Amino acid sequence: MRVFKFGGASVKDAEGVKNVVNVLRQTGHDGTLLVVSAMGKMTNAMEAVVDTYFNDRERLTDEIQEIVTFHEAILNDLFSSPQHPIFKKVKGLIEEIRGFLAWNKSPNYNFVYDQVVGYGELLSTTIISAYLNDVGIANDWLDVRDFIKTDASYRDVKVNWEKTQENVSKGIDKGTLYITQGFLGSDDNNFTTTLGREGSDYTAGILAYCLNASAVTIWKDVPGVLNADPRYFEETQLLHNISYREAIELAFYGASVIHPKTLQPLQGKEIPLHVKSFIDPKGAGTTVGKGKGISPQVPCFIVKKDQVLLKLSSLDFSFIVEDSISELFKLFHEYKMKVDLIQNSAISFSVCVDNKFGRLQELLQLLKGRFKLIHHEGVSLYTIRHFNEAAVASLQNGHEVLLEQRGKETLQLVVK
């Protein structure tokens, strides 16, 4: 069994959906499980619905209508008759969103987020499954929530591997072409949960592990894994081979091509991961598997934008040691701050964090009562794996460096 993952960019419009057919016809599709994300920027649109629901109810109808209009345009391009059953199915999914928001009584933002945002994937896979069947590629649509079981930590769940393995073993026939959703799971009460932003790669890894898959292929709009994100760096190189360990390091530091959690289940069963271009399905791409380092051996640049740098020191010039550091990390956990870099001296502690849950101001008020605090918002964290001085100089040029940390193979810079 192979697992193919198609992200939002690959199915952003009707032409993208048609190109999925092209990829399947070039690569074959028997015994393949397709994991598909929401179309285009629909996750952002679904998030806007949730924000409007909590903060501006008068605009809720308009936000939902944008989702309807977007998908209707794709339907009209893909299907010749408005009487096709897919139109009714899509309408039914939209009504489920409206229905949930009408009867929901929970004030928990993260719970509501998970119940609504996942409809992006449910819509995309329903449409693509119907189109594949129409063009002669028979497939079965699966609701991934029936397979991947998690705890109830909405937006930040942990997978119940035992239950998930049992469900996959019972419910998936390895000779069939399936299509299912990335990003989603469900808890013990069958409420929808999400695996974290960009979690569709992780879905592919989970299902591949449970299926003992022969390989996972992630189809992207780039030729493979590059040594830098072309959105931020002008000159990039294709990495042909990457070891599991090196790929996990790159993902940990924030490389956007591979989701940080994706590689762990694959490494456990030595399942190779291919990253290939949906524009050029026959291209070599990048293979992640057993081996040493990266090929070719070049510096790899990773950037995380919109980070927060906190510089803390004790009020009485006492040492910042185990007890105070332990207290700080408890606060970071409580306020859901993802720690990306730490540096400490005898009386100071610096940390670069990602404020993805929007609780920074609450945390700052608490910290100001316990420490001397300087903080910088909107900074960028650059990481260079296998750095050399030319690579370092290219980043320092024109930037104000607020913090630098060097290891044997990795350099990190926080810059304004």
N, C-alpha and C positions, 0 to 999 in steps of 0.2 A: 504494500500500500504506500502510495506517495501522498504527501501533503503539499498543496500549493496555496500560498497566501497572496491575495490581491488586495492592495491598500486602496484608500480613497482616491488617490491620484490616477490609479489605473482604471477606475470605473466612474470618473467624474461626470461623464455625459454618455449619450447614446453611442458615440463612436468608440468610447472606451469599452463599453459592454460588447460591442461587435468585435473589438480587438481581443477580448477574452476568448471568443470563439476561435479567432485566428491562432492564438497561443495554443489552445487545446488541440486544434487540428494539426499543428506542427509538432507538438510534443507527445500526442496521444493522450487518452483520458480514461482508459479502463483502470479500475482499481485506484482511483484518485479522489482525494477529499479536498474540496475547495473551501478555504476559509476566507471570507470576504468582509471588508470594512464597509462603513457607511460611504455613500457616494460623495465625492468631492469634499466640500466643506460642511457637510450636513451635521457632523458632530458639533461644530460651532453653532449651527442654527438650532439644534436641539438644546444646547446649553443656553442659548438666548431665550428659548421658551421657558426653561426653568427659572432663569433670572427674572423674566417678566412676570411669571406666576407669583413670585415672592415680592417683587418690588414695584410692579406697574401693571396691575391686572387689566386696565383699560386697553393695553396694547396686545394682550394675549392672543386675541382672535387674529390680529394682523400677523403676528409671529408664526402662528400655526399655518396661516394661509401661504406664507412664503415657502414653507416646506411642501405644501400641497402643489403649488405652482411649479416648483422645481421638479418634482417627480412626475407631474403630469406632462411636462415638456419632454422628458425622457421617454415616457410611455408612448406619447404620440409619435415620436421618432422611431420607436422600435416595433410598434404593433399597428397594423394597417386598419384595424377596426376597433372603434370605441366599445363595441359589444364583446370584445375579448374578456374572458373571465378575470384576467389580471387587474383590470380597472376596478372591479368590485372588491378584489382582495386588498388592493392598496387603500381604497376608501375605507374598508373595514379596519385596517391598521391605524389610519388617521383618527377614526372614531374612537378607537381604544385609548389613544392619547387624550382626546377630549374627555372621554368618560372618566379616566383616572383622575385628571385634574379637577373634574367636577365633584367626585365623591371623596377625594383624599382629605383626610383630617390630620395627617401627620405634619408637624411643624419642622421635622428633621430635613434640612436641605439635602444632605447626602443621600438619604433614602429616596426622596422625590427625584433627585438627579438620576439615580440608577434606574428608577422605574420609567423615566421618560427618554433619557438620552439613548438608550439601547434600541429604540425604534429606528434609528438610522440604519443599523445593521439588519434589522428585521425587514425593512422596506427594500434595501438594496438586494438582499439575497432572494427575496420573493420575486422581484422583477427579473433578476438575472436567471433564476431557475426556470421561470416561464419562458424567457427568450431562448435559452438553450434547448428546451424541449421543442419549441416552435421551429428551430433550425435543424432539428434532427439529432441533437446530442441529448439523449435520454439521461435524466438525473433524478435523484431523490433529494428533496429539501428536508433538512434536519433542523430542529430547534435545539441549539447548543445548550440551552438552559436545562434540557432534559439529561444532559451528559456531564457537564462540568459543574460540580457541586462545591460550594464555598461556605465560609462562615458569613456572618451578617455585618461585617465591618464595611459598610457601604462606601464605595469609591476606593477602598484600600484593602481588599479582601485577601484571605489566604485560601488556597485550594485544598479541598479534602481529597487527597490523592486516592485513598482507598475506595471511596464511593465513586469517584470519577472513573477509576479503572474498571470497576464492576459494571458501570453503566455502558462504557465504551465496548467492553468485551461482549456484552449481551446485545447491544443495539446496532452495531455497524458490521455489515457484510463486506469483507475486504475485496470483493470482485466488482463492486458497484461504484459509479460516479456519484458522489454526494456534494451538496453545497450547504454550507452552514455559516454561522455568524462568528466573527471575531469579537473579542472585547467582553463577551457576556458570560455569565454563569447564573446560578441561583442558589439561594440558601435553603435551610431545612424547611422553611415555610413556603418555598417556591416563589418567593419574591425575587425579582431580577437583581443581580449584583453585577458590578463591572470590575475589570481586572486592572484598571488604571489607564490613563491616557496613552494612546498608541499601543494598547494591549492586545491587538489582533495577532501580532507576531508571537506573543506569549501563548495565545490560544493554539496557534499552529504547533508550538513546541509541546504543549500539554497533550494534545491529541496524537501527535507523532509518537510521543513516549508511550502512551497507552496502547497504541496500535502496533508498536514495534516497527514503525515505518522504515522504508528503505532510504528515504531522504525527505527533506523539507526544502522547498524552493520558495523564496520570497521574491515576488515580481515587482520591480521598482521602475521609476522613470530615469534611472541612472544605470550605467553599464555594469555595476557591481558595487562593491565596497571601495570607496575612494579614500585617499589618505587625508582628505579634508572635505568639508561641506562646500560644494560649489556655489551655494548662496552667499557665502561669506569670504571665500578664498578664490582668487582668480586662477591659480595654477594648481591642478590636482592630478594625481596619478591613480590608476587602477591597481588595487592589491589583488593579486591572482590567488594567493593562498594565505589563510590565517589559521593559526592553531586555536583550539577552543580557549586555552588560557589567555592568549593575546586578545581574542575577540571579547572575552568576558571583561578584561581590563579596559578595552576601548568602550564597551557598553557601560561599564561602571562609571567611567568619567564623562559619559554623556554622548557618545557617538550615536547619531540619530538613525543610522541605517538599521541597527539591530536593537530590539527592546532588551533592556538589561536582564530580565528574567528568562528570556527565551532560551538561552544557551545551556542553562543548568540541566534541564531534563534531557536535552539532546546529548550532552556530554556523558550523562549517566549511562546511556546505551550506545554511545559512539555513532549516533545518527548524523550523517553529514548534512550541513546546511549550505544550500546554494543561494546566492543573491544574484539575480539576473535581470536583464532589461526586458520589459514587456514590449518595447519598441523593436528589439532585436532578439527574439527568443532563441535563435541559434548561436548567439554570442557566447563567449567563454564564461563571462561573469566571474564571480568570486566563490571559492569553496572554503568553508570553515570546517575543520575536522582535526584529526590527530596530526601532530607535527610540531615543529619548532618555530616560534615567532611568526614573522610575516615575510612574504615575498611579493615584490622586491623590498629590501630593507631600506625604508625611507622614513623620515619624520612624519608622524601622524598628528594632525591638528584637530582639536575638539574645542568648541566654544559653547558656553551656556550663557545666554543673555538674560537680562533683567533679574540678576541675583542681588542679594543683600549681604554686605560685609558688616559684621558686628565686631567691634574692638572693646573688650571689657577689661577693667582692672579693679582691684579691690579698693574699697573706700579707705581702708586704714593701712594700705601698703603691705598687708600680710600676703604670704604666698598663696597663689592659686594652685591648690594641690588636689588630691583625689576626692575629698568630700565636696569641694566647691565645683569641680568639674562634673562630678556625678549629679549634683543638683542642677547644673546647667543642662545636661543631657536629658534629665527627666522633664525639664521645661520644654526643650525642643520637641520631645516626644509628645507631650501633652498638647502643645500648640501646633503640632503637625508640620514642623519645619524639617525639610530634608537637608541634612548636613552634607555639603560637598567638599569642604576643606577645613582643616583645623590647624592652628599653630599656637603654641603657648610658650611663655617664658615664666620666670619666677613669679612676677606680679601682674602679668597680663595674659589674656586669652583672646585670640582672634578666630572667627569662624565665618565661613561663607555659606549661606543657606538659601534655599529655594522656598519662597513664600507662596506655594501653589494653592494653599487652602485659605489664603487671605487673612491670616490671623496675626500679622506682624505687629500692628499697633497695640493689640492687647498684650503681646509679649514684651514690647518695648516699655510699656508702663510698669510692668512688673520688674523688669531688669533694672530700670532707673532707680528703683528703691533699694536695690541690693548691690549695685556695682556702679563705678564710673563707666559711662557708656558713650562711645562714638559710633555712629552707624552711617553707612553709605548705601542708598538705594539705587537701583538701576545700573549696577556695575556688571561687568562681563568677566566670567571666569574662563581663561584659556588654559588648556592642557596640551602639552606636547609630549607624546610618547616617542622614545628614541630620538631625543632632541640633539641638535648640534648648535654651535654658536650662531651660524647663519640663520637657523630657524628662530632662535631666541631674538636675534636682532630684528628680524622682520616683524615680530609682534611688538617689541618695545618702541619701535619707531612711531612717533606721533601719539603715544598713549601715556597717560599718567599711571604709573604702576603703584598700586596701594599695598600690595602684598606679593611676595615671591617665595616659592618653596621648591627646592630641588631635591630629587632623589637620584639614584643611579641611572634610571631609565626614563624618569618622568619629571617634567618641569610644569609647575602651575603658576599662573600669574592672575591676580585680580586687578583689573584696570578700569579706569573711567573713560 
